[in-house]
Amino acid sequence: MAIILRLDRMMAHRKMSLNELAEKVGISNVNLSNIKTGKVSAIRFSTLNAICRILDCQPGDILEYNPDTED
């Protein structure tokens, strides 16, 4: 897939743990871990909105497009 999730970088930049972010966003650790590791094929806008609000970032800080990885 050409979309790469960079949530791990933003979490490290904000010094926020997976557990802390999951609690603040209101989703399970497992679901947030799947987003963080890129093991998802979709993400709800409401979840993306909450992540961006908590991490004080833009969606482009979390999502990256890499045409070289496109199938």
TAPE-V535848 format. One record per helix or strand of 3 or more residues. SS is the DSSP state (hx for helix, st for strand). FROM is the first residue (numbers start at 1). TO is the last residue. If there is no record, write none. Layout:
ss->SS from->FROM to->TO
ss->SS from->FROM to->TO
This chain:
ss->st from->3 to->5
ss->hx from->7 to->13
ss->hx from->18 to->25
ss->hx from->29 to->37
ss->hx from->45 to->55
ss->hx from->59 to->62
ss->st from->63 to->65
ss->hx from->67 to->69
